Amino acid sequence: RTPFMCGFKAGWTDFVLATVHIYYGKGTPVDERRVEEIEEVASFIKKRSEDKYGFTKNWILLGDFNIFNRKDVTMKAITDAGFKIHKKLQTIPGSNVKQDKHYDQIALKVQEDRFATKEAAGVLDFYKYVFTKDDEALYSPLMKEGSKYLEWRTFQMSDHLPMWVEIKIDYSTEYLERKLSENFGG
């Protein structure tokens, strides 16, 4: 469950992806240990993002936060640390198979003038393409007796659907315009 972090440089943009799988606990919306874990991770990354000698100021925190509701204290722990959720991801029904839970999130703490998300973001429902409801007869010989297909398929893929956000990584036009303005006053 330890967060894993990896830095990237793509185009004109550098950033760190930090993946998490936060403690689930008792299955209640507010679990003290879960809230504390999210607060600790968010606080740690906030400090790293504000370190003037750090690799980057751009951090993407993503994964299974086990957040039950977008308005509860677990989500507040992320936003209080300065992270923002893409506006499209705030409106999706959910990223679990039934799409009724908000366990997964992509939260960004970035330099506004050096990192941007585009309008595109969402959840990929891969069950529209693989292990579809119509495929049950095809896979039933592989299932243990008494297994339910809709549950079995989550063990083949996942019970979470991938979330995604499109980011802008090319700032060459803005850079060249700034240089022209600096050197030629235009």
C-alpha positions, 0 to 999 in steps of 0.5 A: 500500500506504500505510494509509488512515485515516478517522475517523467519529462514529456515535451515541455512538461515534467511531472511526478505520478504518485499511485496509492491504494488507500486502506479500505477499513470497515467499509464505512464512509469515514474510517479514521485510519483511511482519513489519516492515511490520505492526509499523510500522503497528501501532506507529504506530496504537498511538501514535495511539490513546494520544495524549491529544490525538488524535481518538479512542482507538478504532481498527479496523485492517483489510485484507489482512495476508497472515497465513498462520497465526493463531499466527505472528509476523505475527499476534503483531505485531498483538496485541503492539501491543494489538490484539484480534481478535473471537472469532468471527473467530478461529474462521472457516475463512478469508476467501479464496475457498477459505476456507483462508487467514487473510490478512485481519483486523479488529483492534481497539484500543479503549476498553473502556468506550466501544466494544463489538463485538456477538456478530455477526461473520463473512465474507460468501461472496458467491459463494453469490449471484453468479458461482456455480458454476451460472452458469458457462454464463451467463458462459462467452461473456465469458471468454477461451479457456482461462480457468477459470471459478472463477479468472476470477470472482475477477477480476470480484469478488475472491479475498478475501471481505469480513469484518465485525464488528457494533459498538455505537454507542449508549451513551445508556442507560448515559450516562443511568443514570450521570447518574441515579446521579451526581445521585440516588444510585441 
